[in-house]
Amino acid sequence: MPPIVTDLPAFRLEPTAAPVAANERTERLADPGFGRVFTDHMATIRYSQALGWHDARISARAPLTLDPSTAVLHYAQEIFEGLKAYRLADGSTALFRPQANARRFQNSARRMAMAELPEALFLESIRLLVKTDRDWIPDGPDGALYLRPFMIASEVFLGVKPSAEYLYMVIASSVGAYWKGGARPVSIWVSQDYSRAAPGGTGDAKCGGNYAASLAAQSEAIRQGCDQVVFLDAAERRWVEELGGMNIFFVFDDGILSTPPLTGTILPGITRDSIMTIARDAGLTVREEPYAIDQWRADAASGRLSEAFACGTAAVVTPIGSVKANDGGFAIGGGGTGQTTQRMLDTLTAIQRGRAPDPHGWLQPVA
Ligand SMILES: *Cc1c(COP(=O)(O)O)cnc(C)c1O
């Protein structure tokens, strides 16, 4: 049934009567880490088949009350996004490529048979929340407001079918550096027993279920003394795909960058896309091509592969220092942060923070 109301709703602004006091906020922002400190407000929009998108508001951040039969709790119809707002040198606030997140959120919704939130509502919800809670952006070189838009199936019904109702929300978290003590090279474990995504599955949708499916492999990585897990393709267990929540790049001794192609089992990262663009802007060759784990091992041994790094919104660029698998491990380059890895990190963060020209119009001012 098509929605009866087709106009986009206006947001009701309901500022909290009890914001966190300024001195208490300053204390929480001193060393926020990642995903532990939350702001005063949240955005919500509801969807039903009868009303379409409605009841849009910015209100005090508060717990949800859900009926125990709410569909998401049983069948995991849930999607999310992650993007950052930055305070620029001139004191203004900007988002990085929010339209790309809006489009990806719609793609994820389609794959999970959920209602597609109009791009204008996605962007407005984020802009209004950032405007309301902009004092929660920590100072410091890594300080940002991490926005987490997400949507759950909210119909109270135990039958297996796409929900007729959805709850979309945005929460905001004050963040500093993702890795404690800076971006030291990480060690990664090659999962040969677990798959993250299969052809025809949900690997290119940003859904919580993909993360749930990756956690046993991530625990295995930790037991193996590694920081992160890297997944191979599900069909041949041969082609390197991505980490649990980050895409991967390889750098060769001739200066060429390579990343696995988006064939449906890899999440199309906006950081991945941005790095391909800034590398090409810098005159580097970037290839999207399959890369086999055995080739990786051989190239690391011969020196043909000089660097590898992971990338995503949360940690931006993370160098990979070593790889471990059932049949042995290998080191990459000198074990430190490679020159191209550092250059990609520096160039991208300079654009994100308004310290470098923005030739592609990626920064979006928040009024
Ligand atoms: C979100 C995510 C990424 C990174 O995407 P960005 O848009 O760069 O933040 C990579 N892999 C997975 C599985 C993800 O969920």
PDBQT file of the ligand as one rigid body, heavy atoms in Angstrom, charges set to zero:
ROOT
HETATM    1  C1  LIG A 401      31.098   0.884   7.238  1.00  0.00    +0.000 C 
HETATM    2  C2  LIG A 401      31.970  -0.216   6.717  1.00  0.00    +0.000 A 
HETATM    3  C3  LIG A 401      33.155   0.041   6.015  1.00  0.00    +0.000 A 
HETATM    4  C4  LIG A 401      33.720   1.433   5.819  1.00  0.00    +0.000 C 
HETATM    5  O1  LIG A 401      32.860   2.312   5.171  1.00  0.00    +0.000 OA
HETATM    6  P1  LIG A 401      33.119   3.880   5.275  1.00  0.00    +0.000 P 
HETATM    7  O2  LIG A 401      32.018   4.472   4.475  1.00  0.00    +0.000 OA
HETATM    8  O3  LIG A 401      34.447   4.142   4.702  1.00  0.00    +0.000 OA
HETATM    9  O4  LIG A 401      33.059   4.222   6.720  1.00  0.00    +0.000 OA
HETATM   10  C5  LIG A 401      33.858  -1.041   5.506  1.00  0.00    +0.000 A 
HETATM   11  N1  LIG A 401      33.445  -2.311   5.698  1.00  0.00    +0.000 NA
HETATM   12  C6  LIG A 401      32.325  -2.592   6.382  1.00  0.00    +0.000 A 
HETATM   13  C7  LIG A 401      31.923  -4.006   6.550  1.00  0.00    +0.000 C 
HETATM   14  C8  LIG A 401      31.556  -1.562   6.909  1.00  0.00    +0.000 A 
HETATM   15  O5  LIG A 401      30.443  -1.853   7.594  1.00  0.00    +0.000 OA
ENDROOT
TORSDOF 0
